[in-house]
Amino acid sequence: MPHSSSTGDRTRPLTRRRTLAVIGAALAAGTVVATGAGAQAFTGDASPTHRSVSRQPTMRTLTPQVRAQLDRAVQRVLKTTHTPGVTVGLWAPGKGSYVKAFGTADTATKQPMSPHFNMRIGSVTKTFTVTALLRLVDHKQVSLDDPISKYVRGVPNGHHITLRHLAEMRSGLFNALYDDDFAKAFLADTSRTFTNKELLAYAFKHPVAFPAGSQYQYSNTNTILLSMVVEKVTRQPFDRYLTQHVLKPAHLKHTFMPKGAEFPAPHAHGYTDQASNDGSITDATNWAPPGRASGVMISNLHDLRSWASTLAEGTLLSRATQAERLKMLPTGRKGLSYGLGIFDINGWIGHNGSLPGYQTVMVHLPKAKATLVVHTTSDITVNGKSLTTKFAKAVTGIVTPKNVYDIPTS
């Protein structure tokens, strides 16, 4: 729903089994399915992988010629993937910026896409949830090495699964959004809002996949539990704490966690094939994404531009806590490692997200101080790759050829 959510690329099981396995999950790095539930898990080494971010990146200046090249590349992906609409934002100090929208925001009215729309961001939500937890770490209210059993009862293997394991996607807990009964319930009423308790019940029916910390497997269950820790410690609703201690300090005015299906205008329509067995397309704009703190937030291009650098540079955290966040561990996919609610793909640090109708990627390349944000109005994969991966690869292949954003398929 990183993917769903995740990180981003996924194979496509049959409709009910895949449905909302991908909600809020785009980052299924190292798993067959973006959420990682029911998929392969990879054994990680004890030490972090070598991070290509240490290499000196080459960032091309965004001249008129390069902009034209980007136009052609984005339009080519738009056409070959049949994506209704996409917005691309690229910013780099001293190199210029590139902010454009392509395609339509509504296939019925042919309303053009705009870079000013509100968008559902899927598993990019996880970066906010983990930041909320890390703010509590900085205030000595929790420790990353606390077991989840200290805060939430009934978690399988909870005495051995730490908050760190949850944030690293190394708990072994089943992904709630990949449970068959959950998929049936969701498809029966796509306006339904699921509680954390209901989602955990779907997850906890399944056995723990491996000893905590021994492997990587992406699961929305992990971030749902972390949000419950924040609520337990602060004695307030998660969205309230998030607003006061993350969103406001980060000066994000167009980013929030909806309580249900609400989606303020202006926004683009989102399209999915997850409601059918025959590949027919459904407008999922008003579906209520479940998963709460794992993948339901709404934001826009310019807020995510700001958040990407805040996240990568650790503006809201102490230096020590940010260092913990950026301890990237292997996922099993070349060039892709995962820290605490954040990934590194060939030097680009951030997260992506996927849920029915929408995909997002939000990443920052520290040494170039470059930020890339991509939104699409579809979550339909093409040849096993997410749409945002295809667009981000096309863009970075031109502007940062030494640091190409690409999540290899399993």
Buried (B, 14 or more C-beta within 10 A) or exposed (E): BBBBBBBBBBBBBEBBBBBBBBBBBBBBBBBBBBBBBBBBBBEBEEEBBEBBBEEEBEBBEBEEEBBEBBBEBBBEBBEEBEBBBBBBBBBBEEBBBBBBBBBBBBBEEEBEBBBEBBBBBBBBBBBBBBBBBBBBBBEEEBEBEBBBBBBBEEBBBBEBBBBBBBBBBBBBBBBBBBBBEBBEBBBEEBEBBBEBEBBBBBBBBBEBBBBBBEBBBBBBBBBBBBBBBBBEBBEEBBBEBBBEBBBEEBEBEBBBBBEEBEBEEEBBBBBBBBBEEEEEBBBBBBBBBBBBBBBBBBBBBBBBBBBBBBBBBBEBBBEEBBEBBBBBBBBBBEBBBBBBBBBBBBBBBBBBBBBBBBBBBBBBBBEBBBBBBBBBBBBBBBEBBBBBBBBBBBBBBBBBEBBBBBBBBB
